[in-house]
Amino acid sequence: MSAPLVWIAFPFVVSILLLVLPRERWITYLGTLVSLTLAGMAYWLPPDTAQRFGPFSLRIDSTFTLLGRVISLTSRDQVILILVYAVSAFWFFGTIATGQARRIVPLGLAIISLLVASLTVEPFLYAALFIEGAVLLAVPLLAEPGQKPGRGLLRFLIYQTFAMPFILMAGFLLSGVEAGSADIAIVAQAGLLLGLGFAFLFSVFPLYTWIPMLLQESLPYAAGFILTIFPAFTLIFGVNFIDRYSWLRDSVELSNGLRLVGLLMLITAGFWAAFQRHLGRIFAYASVVETGMSLLAMSLPDRQVGLQIVFFLLVPRALAYGVWTMGLSIIKATALDLKFSNVKGMARRLPLASIGVILANLALAGIPLFASFPVRQSLWEKLAVQSLTAASLFGFASLGLVFAALRSLAVLTMAPEQTLWQMAESWSQRVLILAGVVSMLVLGLYPQWAKPFLASLPSMFELLGK
């Protein structure tokens, strides 16, 4: 048995079988169970490690060869496998509250398997093809059945697809200069192509216009899943490039460029979030701010510290995105639209969904006691050492998200005084939202619980993790 068959081929086959199950609850439970099982196997039985079970010994080989290409999952990938499939189980189980399990769970599991494959294939440039396959599967996940695809979905498909030829061409140019920068002209051309490719993949300013459009067109929970998974794998893919090429690792221009792009995303998205009149668009701009924060972390001179901050942001981000989009989906099912004019007073009918939206917004803004606060505080301190201007702009973006949360709170509670308070959420919706909010608080109060687990993630990179 080989690791790629267990953590890539098996979930992909299961995703196909889930499409034919007759009941959505079965799809939710089985998809969640498979994801938890794969996370548990990664914990108890990592690749290339033998485990004894009574008189038996079991070992999963790390490599698998397909059409002359090597796909390899080693023990260094253990933590990312645990994290990815545990987060997937969290999102799949949440479909109990939001519905749409028939689309989100099977397609989501297939997308995860392709993105995991993108981390393992050699030569690693073939990862771009797996990412493109995941992008194509994301289209039916995001598209509303029976409706014409909106502009946001089309831009998502176009921008992500545009990234692939730039990255592949850059890899072709760099094939002869892996060890250094002997040919300055080739390296400069490759650097330009890489920059363009990752600009489309990360949806940097001004290429993130599709994100707020998508949140207006699609089910918020499905969009939240895509905005959780794709940026995380894109970051890992990008760090693989930095880890592989010494001229990238040592480049001052790379750090300056990442800092500039990250600050642009923070400033613009934080400002526009503060003045939106649509709950979905506020979440969209908050997700852009999060991507900008990851790029800022990667711009720090100490790359290992930057990597740790990037990975420590993943779990709080996934929790906040899940709670926020779950609340938005519940509100949208009642109000039919997330414009401020349609959701006025909705907190009196759906108080827990509204609480989830507001608290998740504040959590991503870095309010103390929530899960994102310790990591954001660490990044803020590191930025202040480098540049007080950058640290001030970081604080400005956070204030924009706080202002957006306060405006959302005012609108959601805006109703005539005679309007009675009620709790229209189902029991499953109440339990899941409360569990998510409590998890954000617990992780914020005790962030050290996650440190032994997440601190080892940078070790998956051979040079940057040292």
BELKASUL-V412531 format. One record per residue. N is the residue number from 1. RES is the residue in three letters. SS is DSSP state (H for helix, E for strand, - for the rest). PSI is psi in whole degrees, 0 to 359 (* if undefined). OMEGA is omega in radians with two decimals (NA if undefined). Layout:
n->(N & N)
res->(RES & RES)
ss->(SS & SS)
psi->(PSI & PSI)
omega->(OMEGA & OMEGA)
//
This chain:
n->(1 & 2 & 3 & 4 & 5 & 6 & 7 & 8 & 9 & 10 & 11 & 12 & 13 & 14 & 15 & 16 & 17 & 18 & 19 & 20 & 21 & 22 & 23 & 24 & 25 & 26 & 27 & 28 & 29 & 30 & 31 & 32 & 33 & 34 & 35 & 36 & 37 & 38 & 39 & 40 & 41 & 42 & 43 & 44 & 45 & 46 & 47 & 48 & 49 & 50 & 51 & 52 & 53 & 54 & 55 & 56 & 57 & 58 & 59 & 60 & 61 & 62 & 63 & 64 & 65 & 66 & 67 & 68 & 69 & 70 & 71 & 72 & 73 & 74 & 75 & 76 & 77 & 78 & 79 & 80 & 81 & 82 & 83 & 84 & 85 & 86 & 87 & 88 & 89 & 90 & 91 & 92 & 93 & 94 & 95 & 96 & 97 & 98 & 99 & 100 & 101 & 102 & 103 & 104 & 105 & 106 & 107 & 108 & 109 & 110 & 111 & 112 & 113 & 114 & 115 & 116 & 117 & 118 & 119 & 120 & 121 & 122 & 123 & 124 & 125 & 126 & 127 & 128 & 129 & 130 & 131 & 132 & 133 & 134 & 135 & 136 & 137 & 138 & 139 & 140 & 141 & 142 & 143 & 144 & 145 & 146 & 147 & 148 & 149 & 150 & 151 & 152 & 153 & 154 & 155 & 156 & 157 & 158 & 159 & 160 & 161 & 162 & 163 & 164 & 165 & 166 & 167 & 168 & 169 & 170 & 171 & 172 & 173 & 174 & 175 & 176 & 177 & 178 & 179 & 180 & 181 & 182 & 183 & 184 & 185 & 186 & 187 & 188 & 189 & 190 & 191 & 192 & 193 & 194 & 195 & 196 & 197 & 198 & 199 & 200 & 201 & 202 & 203 & 204 & 205 & 206 & 207 & 208 & 209 & 210 & 211 & 212 & 213 & 214 & 215 & 216 & 217 & 218 & 219 & 220 & 221 & 222 & 223 & 224 & 225 & 226 & 227 & 228 & 229 & 230 & 231 & 232 & 233 & 234 & 235 & 236 & 237 & 238 & 239 & 240 & 241 & 242 & 243 & 244 & 245 & 246 & 247 & 248 & 249 & 250 & 251 & 252 & 253 & 254 & 255 & 256 & 257 & 258 & 259 & 260 & 261 & 262 & 263 & 264 & 265 & 266 & 267 & 268 & 269 & 270 & 271 & 272 & 273 & 274 & 275 & 276 & 277 & 278 & 279 & 280 & 281 & 282 & 283 & 284 & 285 & 286 & 287 & 288 & 289 & 290 & 291 & 292 & 293 & 294 & 295 & 296 & 297 & 298 & 299 & 300 & 301 & 302 & 303 & 304 & 305 & 306 & 307 & 308 & 309 & 310 & 311 & 312 & 313 & 314 & 315 & 316 & 317 & 318 & 319 & 320 & 321 & 322 & 323 & 324 & 325 & 326 & 327 & 328 & 329 & 330 & 331 & 332 & 333 & 334 & 335 & 336 & 337 & 338 & 339 & 340 & 341 & 342 & 343 & 344 & 345 & 346 & 347 & 348 & 349 & 350 & 351 & 352 & 353 & 354 & 355 & 356 & 357 & 358 & 359 & 360 & 361 & 362 & 363 & 364 & 365 & 366 & 367 & 368 & 369 & 370 & 371 & 372 & 373 & 374 & 375 & 376 & 377 & 378 & 379 & 380 & 381 & 382 & 383 & 384 & 385 & 386 & 387 & 388 & 389 & 390 & 391 & 392 & 393 & 394 & 395 & 396 & 397 & 398 & 399 & 400 & 401 & 402 & 403 & 404 & 405 & 406 & 407 & 408 & 409 & 410 & 411 & 412 & 413 & 414 & 415 & 416 & 417 & 418 & 419 & 420 & 421 & 422 & 423 & 424 & 425 & 426 & 427 & 428 & 429 & 430 & 431 & 432 & 433 & 434 & 435 & 436 & 437 & 438 & 439 & 440 & 441 & 442 & 443 & 444 & 445 & 446 & 447 & 448 & 449 & 450 & 451 & 452 & 453 & 454 & 455 & 456 & 457 & 458 & 459 & 460 & 461 & 462 & 463 & 464 & 465 & 466)
res->(MET & SER & ALA & PRO & LEU & VAL & TRP & ILE & ALA & PHE & PRO & PHE & VAL & VAL & SER & ILE & LEU & LEU & LEU & VAL & LEU & PRO & ARG & GLU & ARG & TRP & ILE & THR & TYR & LEU & GLY & THR & LEU & VAL & SER & LEU & THR & LEU & ALA & GLY & MET & ALA & TYR & TRP & LEU & PRO & PRO & ASP & THR & ALA & GLN & ARG & PHE & GLY & PRO & PHE & SER & LEU & ARG & ILE & ASP & SER & THR & PHE & THR & LEU & LEU & GLY & ARG & VAL & ILE & SER & LEU & THR & SER & ARG & ASP & GLN & VAL & ILE & LEU & ILE & LEU & VAL & TYR & ALA & VAL & SER & ALA & PHE & TRP & PHE & PHE & GLY & THR & ILE & ALA & THR & GLY & GLN & ALA & ARG & ARG & ILE & VAL & PRO & LEU & GLY & LEU & ALA & ILE & ILE & SER & LEU & LEU & VAL & ALA & SER & LEU & THR & VAL & GLU & PRO & PHE & LEU & TYR & ALA & ALA & LEU & PHE & ILE & GLU & GLY & ALA & VAL & LEU & LEU & ALA & VAL & PRO & LEU & LEU & ALA & GLU & PRO & GLY & GLN & LYS & PRO & GLY & ARG & GLY & LEU & LEU & ARG & PHE & LEU & ILE & TYR & GLN & THR & PHE & ALA & MET & PRO & PHE & ILE & LEU & MET & ALA & GLY & PHE & LEU & LEU & SER & GLY & VAL & GLU & ALA & GLY & SER & ALA & ASP & ILE & ALA & ILE & VAL & ALA & GLN & ALA & GLY & LEU & LEU & LEU & GLY & LEU & GLY & PHE & ALA & PHE & LEU & PHE & SER & VAL & PHE & PRO & LEU & TYR & THR & TRP & ILE & PRO & MET & LEU & LEU & GLN & GLU & SER & LEU & PRO & TYR & ALA & ALA & GLY & PHE & ILE & LEU & THR & ILE & PHE & PRO & ALA & PHE & THR & LEU & ILE & PHE & GLY & VAL & ASN & PHE & ILE & ASP & ARG & TYR & SER & TRP & LEU & ARG & ASP & SER & VAL & GLU & LEU & SER & ASN & GLY & LEU & ARG & LEU & VAL & GLY & LEU & LEU & MET & LEU & ILE & THR & ALA & GLY & PHE & TRP & ALA & ALA & PHE & GLN & ARG & HIS & LEU & GLY & ARG & ILE & PHE & ALA & TYR & ALA & SER & VAL & VAL & GLU & THR & GLY & MET & SER & LEU & LEU & ALA & MET & SER & LEU & PRO & ASP & ARG & GLN & VAL & GLY & LEU & GLN & ILE & VAL & PHE & PHE & LEU & LEU & VAL & PRO & ARG & ALA & LEU & ALA & TYR & GLY & VAL & TRP & THR & MET & GLY & LEU & SER & ILE & ILE & LYS & ALA & THR & ALA & LEU & ASP & LEU & LYS & PHE & SER & ASN & VAL & LYS & GLY & MET & ALA & ARG & ARG & LEU & PRO & LEU & ALA & SER & ILE & GLY & VAL & ILE & LEU & ALA & ASN & LEU & ALA & LEU & ALA & GLY & ILE & PRO & LEU & PHE & ALA & SER & PHE & PRO & VAL & ARG & GLN & SER & LEU & TRP & GLU & LYS & LEU & ALA & VAL & GLN & SER & LEU & THR & ALA & ALA & SER & LEU & PHE & GLY & PHE & ALA & SER & LEU & GLY & LEU & VAL & PHE & ALA & ALA & LEU & ARG & SER & LEU & ALA & VAL & LEU & THR & MET & ALA & PRO & GLU & GLN & THR & LEU & TRP & GLN & MET & ALA & GLU & SER & TRP & SER & GLN & ARG & VAL & LEU & ILE & LEU & ALA & GLY & VAL & VAL & SER & MET & LEU & VAL & LEU & GLY & LEU & TYR & PRO & GLN & TRP & ALA & LYS & PRO & PHE & LEU & ALA & SER & LEU & PRO & SER & MET & PHE & GLU & LEU & LEU & GLY & LYS)
ss->(- & E & H & H & H & H & H & H & H & H & H & H & H & H & H & H & H & H & - & - & - & - & - & H & H & H & H & H & H & H & H & H & H & H & H & H & H & H & H & H & H & H & H & H & - & - & - & - & - & E & E & E & E & - & - & E & E & E & E & - & E & - & E & E & E & E & - & - & E & E & E & E & - & - & H & H & H & H & H & H & H & H & H & H & H & H & H & H & H & H & H & H & H & - & H & H & H & H & - & - & H & H & H & H & H & H & H & H & H & H & H & H & H & H & H & H & H & H & - & - & E & E & - & H & H & H & H & H & H & H & H & H & H & H & H & H & H & H & H & H & H & H & - & - & - & - & - & - & - & - & H & H & H & H & H & H & H & H & H & H & H & H & H & H & H & H & H & H & H & H & H & H & H & H & - & - & - & - & - & - & - & - & - & H & H & H & H & H & H & H & H & H & H & H & H & H & H & H & H & H & H & H & - & - & - & - & - & - & H & H & H & H & H & H & H & H & H & - & - & H & H & H & H & H & H & H & H & H & H & H & H & H & H & H & H & H & H & H & H & H & H & H & H & H & - & H & H & H & H & - & - & H & H & H & H & H & H & H & H & H & H & H & H & H & H & H & H & H & H & H & H & H & H & H & - & - & - & E & H & H & H & H & H & H & H & H & H & H & H & H & H & H & H & H & H & H & H & H & - & - & - & - & H & H & H & H & H & H & H & H & H & H & H & H & H & H & H & H & H & H & H & H & H & H & H & H & H & H & H & H & H & H & H & H & H & - & - & - & E & H & H & H & H & - & - & H & H & H & - & E & H & H & H & H & H & H & H & H & H & H & H & H & H & H & - & - & - & - & - & - & H & H & H & H & H & H & H & H & H & H & H & H & H & H & H & H & - & H & H & H & H & H & H & H & H & H & H & H & H & H & H & H & H & H & H & H & H & H & H & H & H & H & - & - & - & - & - & - & - & - & - & - & E & - & - & - & H & H & H & H & H & H & H & H & H & H & H & H & H & H & H & H & H & H & H & - & - & H & H & H & H & H & H & H & - & - & H & H & H & H & - & - & - & - & - & -)
psi->(136 & 153 & 317 & 327 & 323 & 310 & 358 & 300 & 316 & 308 & 330 & 318 & 318 & 323 & 324 & 319 & 326 & 333 & 336 & 359 & 142 & 334 & 141 & 324 & 321 & 319 & 316 & 310 & 317 & 318 & 319 & 317 & 317 & 316 & 316 & 322 & 316 & 322 & 318 & 320 & 321 & 329 & 312 & 335 & 67 & 159 & 145 & 22 & 124 & 138 & 139 & 134 & 89 & 234 & 357 & 151 & 133 & 134 & 133 & 118 & 153 & 337 & 155 & 135 & 129 & 118 & 40 & 0 & 139 & 127 & 121 & 129 & 115 & 179 & 338 & 338 & 4 & 311 & 321 & 326 & 316 & 312 & 313 & 313 & 332 & 317 & 320 & 317 & 320 & 314 & 320 & 320 & 331 & 345 & 346 & 322 & 331 & 345 & 191 & 25 & 328 & 332 & 313 & 316 & 306 & 312 & 324 & 319 & 321 & 319 & 316 & 316 & 320 & 321 & 324 & 319 & 327 & 337 & 348 & 341 & 143 & 132 & 145 & 345 & 338 & 348 & 327 & 325 & 321 & 321 & 319 & 321 & 320 & 323 & 316 & 323 & 334 & 337 & 307 & 335 & 322 & 334 & 138 & 127 & 134 & 2 & 152 & 135 & 136 & 176 & 324 & 316 & 319 & 319 & 321 & 311 & 316 & 313 & 317 & 325 & 323 & 329 & 327 & 309 & 325 & 315 & 318 & 320 & 320 & 319 & 323 & 317 & 327 & 358 & 335 & 359 & 39 & 326 & 341 & 200 & 58 & 320 & 102 & 322 & 316 & 317 & 319 & 317 & 317 & 320 & 319 & 316 & 319 & 317 & 316 & 317 & 312 & 337 & 319 & 319 & 315 & 349 & 56 & 168 & 130 & 28 & 8 & 17 & 336 & 337 & 307 & 327 & 317 & 321 & 342 & 334 & 327 & 169 & 125 & 324 & 320 & 317 & 322 & 321 & 313 & 319 & 346 & 314 & 310 & 312 & 325 & 313 & 328 & 321 & 314 & 319 & 316 & 320 & 328 & 321 & 313 & 320 & 328 & 325 & 121 & 326 & 335 & 317 & 322 & 5 & 121 & 325 & 325 & 313 & 317 & 319 & 317 & 320 & 317 & 312 & 318 & 317 & 321 & 318 & 319 & 311 & 309 & 314 & 321 & 321 & 312 & 329 & 324 & 339 & 17 & 154 & 34 & 124 & 323 & 320 & 328 & 314 & 319 & 313 & 329 & 323 & 326 & 318 & 319 & 319 & 319 & 322 & 319 & 319 & 322 & 318 & 321 & 344 & 353 & 144 & 321 & 98 & 328 & 319 & 318 & 317 & 318 & 319 & 317 & 313 & 328 & 339 & 341 & 312 & 310 & 323 & 315 & 319 & 312 & 317 & 317 & 312 & 316 & 309 & 333 & 315 & 319 & 320 & 321 & 316 & 318 & 326 & 333 & 315 & 346 & 341 & 154 & 15 & 149 & 322 & 336 & 338 & 11 & 130 & 7 & 338 & 338 & 340 & 324 & 69 & 319 & 321 & 319 & 320 & 318 & 318 & 312 & 314 & 323 & 322 & 313 & 325 & 317 & 341 & 351 & 27 & 137 & 153 & 346 & 165 & 327 & 341 & 310 & 321 & 317 & 322 & 319 & 316 & 319 & 317 & 317 & 321 & 321 & 326 & 323 & 316 & 121 & 330 & 315 & 319 & 322 & 319 & 325 & 313 & 324 & 316 & 321 & 320 & 326 & 319 & 324 & 316 & 321 & 320 & 319 & 320 & 318 & 318 & 318 & 317 & 316 & 333 & 2 & 100 & 155 & 146 & 331 & 352 & 127 & 145 & 139 & 172 & 93 & 355 & 150 & 167 & 321 & 321 & 318 & 313 & 315 & 319 & 316 & 320 & 320 & 317 & 316 & 320 & 319 & 321 & 316 & 316 & 331 & 325 & 328 & 64 & 339 & 342 & 326 & 347 & 312 & 331 & 309 & 337 & 338 & 355 & 319 & 341 & 348 & 349 & 126 & 319 & 317 & 332 & 354 & *)
omega->(-3.14 & -3.09 & 3.11 & 3.09 & -3.10 & -2.97 & 3.10 & -3.07 & -3.10 & 3.12 & 3.11 & 3.11 & 3.11 & 3.14 & 3.10 & 3.14 & -3.13 & -3.12 & -3.06 & 3.10 & -3.02 & -3.05 & -3.11 & 3.13 & 3.10 & 3.13 & 3.13 & -3.07 & -3.10 & 3.10 & 3.10 & -3.13 & 3.12 & -3.14 & 3.12 & 3.12 & 3.13 & 3.07 & 3.12 & 3.10 & 3.10 & 3.14 & -3.03 & -3.05 & -3.12 & 3.14 & 3.08 & 3.10 & -3.13 & 3.09 & 3.11 & 3.06 & -3.05 & -3.14 & -3.05 & 3.06 & -3.10 & 3.13 & 3.11 & 3.12 & -3.02 & -2.98 & 3.07 & -3.11 & -3.13 & 3.10 & 3.10 & 3.14 & -3.11 & 3.03 & -2.99 & 3.00 & -3.09 & 3.13 & 3.08 & 3.13 & -3.04 & -3.03 & -3.14 & 3.08 & 3.10 & -3.08 & -3.07 & -3.08 & 3.04 & 3.08 & 3.10 & 3.11 & 3.10 & -3.13 & -3.12 & 3.13 & 3.13 & 3.11 & 3.01 & -3.09 & -3.01 & -3.07 & 3.11 & 3.13 & -3.09 & 3.09 & -2.95 & -3.02 & -3.12 & -3.13 & 3.10 & 3.12 & 3.08 & 3.12 & 3.13 & -3.11 & 3.11 & 3.14 & 3.03 & 3.09 & -3.13 & 3.13 & -2.90 & -2.99 & 3.05 & -0.05 & -2.96 & 3.11 & 3.08 & 3.07 & -3.14 & 3.14 & 3.08 & 3.11 & 3.10 & 3.06 & 3.09 & 3.09 & -3.13 & 3.10 & 3.13 & -3.10 & 3.10 & 3.09 & -3.07 & -3.06 & 3.06 & -3.11 & 3.09 & -3.13 & 3.10 & 3.12 & -3.12 & -3.10 & -3.14 & 3.13 & 3.12 & 3.12 & 3.07 & -3.12 & -3.09 & -3.07 & 3.14 & 3.12 & 3.09 & -3.08 & -2.98 & -3.13 & 3.11 & -3.11 & 3.13 & 3.11 & 3.09 & 3.10 & 3.10 & -3.14 & -3.07 & -3.06 & -3.13 & -3.08 & -3.10 & -3.02 & -3.10 & -3.05 & -3.07 & -3.12 & -3.04 & -3.11 & 3.14 & 3.14 & 3.13 & 3.11 & 3.13 & 3.12 & 3.11 & 3.13 & 3.10 & 3.13 & 3.12 & -3.13 & -3.12 & 3.02 & 3.09 & -3.11 & -3.12 & -3.07 & -3.12 & 3.12 & 0.04 & -3.02 & -3.12 & -3.11 & -3.12 & -3.04 & 3.08 & 3.08 & -3.11 & -3.13 & 3.03 & -3.00 & -2.95 & 3.00 & -3.07 & -3.09 & 3.10 & 3.12 & 3.11 & 3.09 & -3.14 & -3.12 & 3.02 & -2.97 & -3.00 & 3.12 & -3.14 & -3.14 & 3.07 & 3.08 & -3.13 & 3.10 & 3.13 & 3.12 & 3.07 & 3.09 & -3.12 & -3.13 & -3.02 & -3.01 & -3.08 & -3.12 & 3.03 & -3.12 & -3.05 & -3.01 & 3.03 & 3.14 & 3.11 & 3.13 & 3.13 & 3.13 & 3.11 & -3.14 & -3.14 & -3.12 & 3.12 & 3.13 & 3.09 & 3.13 & 3.12 & -3.05 & -3.06 & -3.11 & 3.10 & 3.13 & -3.09 & 3.09 & -3.07 & -3.03 & 3.08 & 3.09 & -3.14 & -3.06 & 3.13 & -3.14 & 3.07 & 3.09 & -3.13 & -3.13 & 3.04 & 3.10 & 3.07 & 3.08 & 3.14 & 3.09 & 3.08 & 3.10 & 3.12 & 3.10 & 3.07 & 3.12 & 3.14 & 3.14 & -3.12 & -3.14 & 3.08 & -3.03 & -3.13 & 3.08 & 3.10 & 3.10 & 3.14 & 3.11 & 3.12 & -3.08 & 3.10 & 3.09 & -2.98 & -3.07 & 3.07 & 3.14 & -3.14 & 3.12 & -3.10 & 3.10 & -3.11 & -3.14 & -3.09 & -3.08 & 3.04 & 3.09 & 3.12 & -3.13 & 3.12 & 3.12 & -3.13 & 3.12 & 3.13 & -3.06 & 3.14 & 3.12 & -3.06 & 3.03 & -3.14 & -3.11 & -3.11 & -3.04 & 3.12 & 3.09 & -3.07 & 3.12 & 3.11 & 3.10 & -3.10 & -3.02 & -3.10 & 3.08 & 3.13 & 3.09 & 3.11 & 3.13 & -3.07 & -3.09 & 3.08 & 3.07 & 3.14 & 3.12 & 3.12 & 3.05 & 3.09 & 3.11 & 3.13 & 3.14 & 3.12 & -2.94 & -3.07 & -2.99 & -3.09 & -3.10 & 3.12 & 3.11 & 3.12 & 3.12 & 3.13 & 3.13 & 3.14 & 3.12 & -3.12 & 3.09 & -3.11 & -3.06 & 3.09 & 3.10 & 3.12 & 3.13 & 3.13 & 3.12 & 3.06 & 3.10 & 3.10 & 3.13 & 3.11 & 3.09 & 3.09 & 3.11 & 3.09 & 3.12 & 3.10 & 3.12 & -3.14 & 3.08 & 3.11 & 3.12 & -3.14 & -3.12 & -3.08 & 3.14 & -3.08 & -3.12 & 3.08 & -3.06 & -3.11 & 3.13 & -3.08 & 3.02 & 3.08 & -3.14 & -3.03 & 3.12 & 3.04 & -3.13 & 3.13 & 3.11 & 3.13 & -3.08 & -3.08 & 3.13 & 3.12 & 3.11 & 3.12 & 3.14 & 3.12 & 3.13 & 3.11 & 3.14 & -3.11 & 3.14 & 3.08 & -3.13 & -3.10 & -3.10 & -3.12 & 3.12 & -3.09 & -3.03 & -3.12 & -3.10 & -3.03 & -3.08 & -3.12 & -3.10 & 3.13 & -3.11 & 3.09 & 3.07 & -2.94 & -3.05 & -3.11 & -3.09 & -3.11 & NA)
//
